[in-house]
Amino acid sequence: MASVRVRPETDTLFFDFRFKGVRCREQTVLPDTPGNRRKLGKILDRIQAEIALGSFEYRRYFPNSAMAERFDAPPAPATASASASPTASPGPSTDTPLFRDFAEQWFSEREVEWRHSYRATIRVSFNRHLLPAFGELPLGVLDKARIMAFRAALAKPKDEGGCGLSTSRVNHILNPLRMILAEGAERYGFVSPMQSVKSLKVARTEVDPFTLEEVRLILERVRPDYRAYLTVRFFTGMRTAEINGLLWPYVDFGRRQILIRETLVAGRREGTKTPESRREIQMAPVVEAALRRQETVSRGRSDYVFCLTNGAPVQHQNFTKRVWYPLLRHLGLKKRRPYQTRHTAATLWLAAGENPEWIARQMGHTTTEMLFRVYSRYVPNLTRQDGSAMGRLLAAHGFGAGAGEVGDGRGV
């Protein structure tokens, strides 16, 4: 069994493994410490994985070893057909590892780059779709015909024997397949069949923001324990994972800013969605007042700004099913996802005449391109750039700072 061992006479570590039936021991100059053992253990895991896949090159890891020459592959003889057609595309190759084995290796190599939620998403795609469809096939035999049939089956309605998945979900399943085949093509010298397979067109997400009067109605009639929560959602444009994961250390009353530093995804605290999502949001007076009220409720009881009675953070599915949709039905408002509160904030800023670059920063966008593409019909004029216009717009509609209360406080 492969292991990292220590040489007693030098107290240095060495690799001990078998390759092609031969026991191999390769010395290092690293002293025997826990950190060095972990480091070499990771290298040994990679060596073992490559040996299993048939891609291990001894000299690449141990270029100065006397054993390297023993395992050097002899140069492949040139063939008449190859010399006659040097640019011919190689056909399907069975001399490649199984898709299952290579996909798992690719996952283990790449997962360090991903957030936990993305790793979980990829794993679901693996287990439910990719491995059942392609797991026992050699990587190099996957062709366009197989992939197109797979894609069609994913999108086909369930009553026709398919999975009935949305175009967006199909694309999310095909993306890791695309990356796996691109990596395999580079390592094993075949042409990825995904090069000519395009992603499906996804319908643009409907932007359906609430009007200020609808916002007022919602804040008047929502349960009191969720009034501050929705106030902040409507007037900051925070994403669901951002507001549910908001911690008190990231609320800066002195500078009147909300610092977006962490998110809450599937009950787990993570970093922001993108580097640009790490930002500072200016508090409108109504937002500051709502957070001041919330401070008296949850600060000291929980690290989370918005939490349940037991101190746990707000859970998206629970809030949506038990509070949000019942409230919209009660008020006779059209059913819309809570994410429309983010669109509402953007359109209110635009209606107030705030500078688009300032709005983009508040939303966590790198440029104003998305702002104009998604919200162009909500842009009447572009005159302000400091957030003050939003404050005046809200004050004109009765959303003053004061105690921060809206309406009569009756809940549903």
Secondary structure, DSSP 8 states (H G I E B T S, - for coil): --EEEEETTTTEEEEEEEETTEEEEEEEEEES-HHHHHHHHHHHHHHHHHHHHT---HHHH-TT-HHHHHH--------HHHHH-TT------SSS-BHHHHHHHHHHHHGGGS-HHHHHHHHHHIIIIIHHHHTTSBGGG--HHHHHHHHHHHHS-GGGTS----HHHHHHHHHHHHHHHHHHHHHHT---GGGG---------------HHHHHHHHHHS-GGGHHHHHHHHHH---HHHHHT-BGGGEETTTTEEEE--EEETTEEE--SSGGG-EEEE--HHHHHHHHHHHHHHBTTBSBSSB-TTS-B--HHHHIIIIIHHHHHHHT-----TTHHHHHHHHHHHHHTB-HHHHHHHHT-SSSHHHHHHHGGG-----B-SSHHHHHHHHHTT--STT---TT----
